[in-house]
Amino acid sequence: MKRPLQNDRFLRACRREPVDATPVWFMRQAGRYMAEYRAVRAHHSLLEICKRPELAAEVTLQPVERLGVDAAILFADILLILEPLDVGLEFVAGDGPSLRRPVRSGSDVDRLPAFDVETELGFVAESVRTIVGRLNGRVPLIGFAGGPFTVASYLVEGGHSRSFVATKRLMYGEPEVWHRLMSRLASLTAAYLRMQIEAGVDAVQLFDSWAGALAPEDYRRFVLPHSRAVLEPLAASGVPVIHFGTQTAGLLTDMRRAGGSVIGVDWRIELADAWDRLGSDVAVQGNLDPVALLGPWPVMAEAARGIVASVAGRAGHVFNLGHGILPETPVEAAADLVQLVHEESARLLAG
Ligand code: CP3
C-alpha cells in the first residue's frame, strides 16, 4: 500500500484540481549545479548512480530537501533504454552521450537485439521502490522516458545533434525503416513506463526534447503515431502524463493529439498563449527560461511572477523551467524561486 501524500499539490494541479499554491519542480533538478550531487558524482559514474538504487535515491532526494520542490523526479536517463540494444552507449565527461554503433540502416535496425525490459532495466524499478520508501509520502515521484523521436535522434546520430541530418535523412529516405525503428522504440518505451508505474511512480513525463526540430507535417507523419502508441495506453493507469518538448509552439495541438494530460512548454511562447491553443481541458507545465536563474534576482523574480500571474485563475498550472536547469545555476536562486512561486501564487489565490 502506498503512503498518503503530505504534499499533493503537484498531482492536484496535473488533474486541474484547486490548489493552495502553484506546485513547482525543475527538469534536471538533480545534477551538477548541486554540491551534494557533485560529491556523489566524484566517486561514481552517471550510469553507476542510475544502476545503484541507493545512490539513485540519494541524488533524487537532494533537490527535494535542498529546494523544497513539490515533486521528486526519478534519477535515471532517457538513454538507459539504449544500453541493452548493444549500441555502445557511453557518457563521456564534458561531451555528453555517445554511441559507438549508431543505427543508420535497415540492417542496423534488424540487428538490434530483443530484450525483456523487466530483466535488463529492472534496476530502475528497484530505484523507484527505494525512492518511494525514502520519500515516505513527502512529495510525489515522477518517472520518465524519452520520446521516440528524441531517443531515435541519439540512436541515429550517435550523440547530440544540432540539425539532425542523419536522423532526417533516414526519416525521409527510408520511411519504412524509420517507422520500424520508431515502432520498436515506442513499444520498448511503453513497457518501460508501465514498469515504472507498477513500481510506484505517481506521474510520468515523456521528454520529447527535440521534437521542435520538425516541421508540423513531418511531426504528424513520422512521430505522432509513435508518441501516441506510448502515451495512449498510459491513460488507463490513472497517473498524470506530462508530454514535454522544446520549440514546440507550432506543434502544440499535434502534441496534445498524441497524448498527455499535462503539456510542457518552453519559454519561446507565452504560457497563456500556449494554453489558449491547447484548450482548457489540459494542464500546462512551464515555462521560465533556465538562463533567468543566472541573472540578477529582480529580473528573474519579475519573469517568474509574470508567468504565475498570466495563468492565475486557471486550474492546472505546474511551474517549471522551459528546459533543464543549467549546471551554472546558483542553488540559492533555485531555492528562492521555489519560495517565490509558492508565495506569489498563494497570494493571488487568496485574491
Ligand atoms: O531531472 C532529473 O533530475 C532526473 C535525471 C535526468 C537525467 N537526464 C540525468 C542526467 C533526466 C530527467 C534526464 C533526461 C535527459 N537525458 C534528456 C531529456 C531532458 C533534456 O534535457 O532535454 C536528455 C536529452 C538526456 C540525454 C543526456 N544525458 C544528455 C544530452 C546528457 C549530457 C548533457 C549534460 O547535461 O551533461 C546526459 C547526461 C546526464 N543525464 C546528466 C544528468 C544529471 C549530466 C550530469 C553528469 O554527468 O553527472
Boltz pocket constraint, residues with backbone or C-beta under 6 A from the ligand:
constraints:
  - pocket:
      binder: B
      contacts: [[A, 26], [A, 27], [A, 28], [A, 29], [A, 30], [A, 31], [A, 32], [A, 41], [A, 46], [A, 73], [A, 74], [A, 75], [A, 76], [A, 77], [A, 78], [A, 79], [A, 91], [A, 95], [A, 96], [A, 97], [A, 144], [A, 160], [A, 207], [A, 209], [A, 323], [A, 324]]
      max_distance: 6.0
